[in-house]
Amino acid sequence: MKALIQKSVVAKILFACLLFQFSFAASAERIKDIASVAGVRANQLIGYGLVVGLDGTGDQTTQSPFTTQSFNSMLKQFGIAVPEGARMQMKNVAAVMIQAELPAFAKPGQTLDVTVSSISNAKSLRGGSLLVAPLKGLDGKVYAVAQGNLVVGGFGAQGADGSSIKVNIPSAGRIPGGALVERAVETNFAGGQPIVFNLNRADFTTANQLAKSINTLLGPDVARPLDSVSVMVDSPQNPAQRVDFIAMLENLEVTPGEEAAKVIINSRTGTIVVGKNVRVSPVAVTHGSLTVTVAESLTVSQPNPLGEGQTVVVPSSKVSASEKTNPMFKFAPGASLDDIVRSVNNVGASPSDLMAILEALKQSGALKAELVVI
């Protein structure tokens, strides 16, 4: 029975490959752009090490004793014993943290790019070399080993009088291909289990559309939506056939569902984004702006020539207030995004004014959208 199912799935794949070029939609997106395969993911690696060869811009060891401790531990591995109580002033050594990302299916012997960042008071890592350092995952196992010369984009210089200049960040750099993978991460990709696509953005409509598109291509009940994120797809058990199967599916185009009506406000930058499906109920809006100005000045009070007074400086303040008279504008029933933009532009509202208007519309119940402040 399993052999018949396997042959049936393979036959559907071959048939789908012939019809694949006719399955595109005008406003569709590829599955690989809106979803990812469950279990196919990268893993974060981190490590600790020493950068040497700096031109006097390393750590001040009196303020970072762990740099000296790490350096002494390294010397002991080479049979060099540092006398107890010795106070070493190493200006060309810096303690650093190392970061890397282990891609899915990375195999031993492959290289990774690493980022090296100072964790103490090193002024610059320019010209330094990272000594061999293990990179570990969250499980404590070593998955890669990093070493190499740093590429630092930042630059800094300081004069004898204390003046200094900095360009970018000189205390961090990268080593392209600076780590070698030593251990592969185990996956169940070749285990013959059904493939699960996870949407990048949860949406029931998109999940349903994705399953329908796959079923239209391969036959009914091949794909089944599990929730608003995941869609399970029956797949071949042979690893080579699974690769061909996923390669075909991830290029299949799907028409995603439209996003919910949202208005995004960034209060720090004044950026406002109004979504396509935002609607406004019939409402009239007016927004005035009251400006109060206080001007401080100093005047000289001088006594009469025959008087015995003294010349003094007297502060003087002028306070004025002005208010703009913006006209009231009205939103018609079911006003669209174009209507909202046109009405606000007509009264010349600034981003801060628009924020206040949108918040008031939401409180009144006239704004038919979710108001998100970031």
Buried (B, 14 or more C-beta within 10 A) or exposed (E): EEEEEBEEBBEBBEEBEEEBEEBEEEEBBBBBBBBBBBBBEEBEBEBBBBBBBBEEBBBBBEEBEEBBEBBBEBEEEEEEEEEEEEEEEBBBBBBBBBBBEBEBEBEEEBBBBBBBBBBBBBBBBBBBBBBEBBBBBEEEEEBBBBBBBBEBEBEBEEEEEEEEEBEEBBBBBBBEEBBBBBBEBEEEBEEBBEBBBBBEEEBEEBBBBBBBBBBBBBBEEBBBBEEBBBBBBBBBBBEEBBEBBBEBBBBBBBBBBEEEBBBBBBEEEEEBEBBEBBBBBEBEBEBEBEEEEEEEEEEEEEEEEEEEEEEEEEEEEEEEEEEEEBEEBEBEEEBBBEBBEEBBEEBEBEBEBBBBBBBBBBEEEBBBBEBEEE
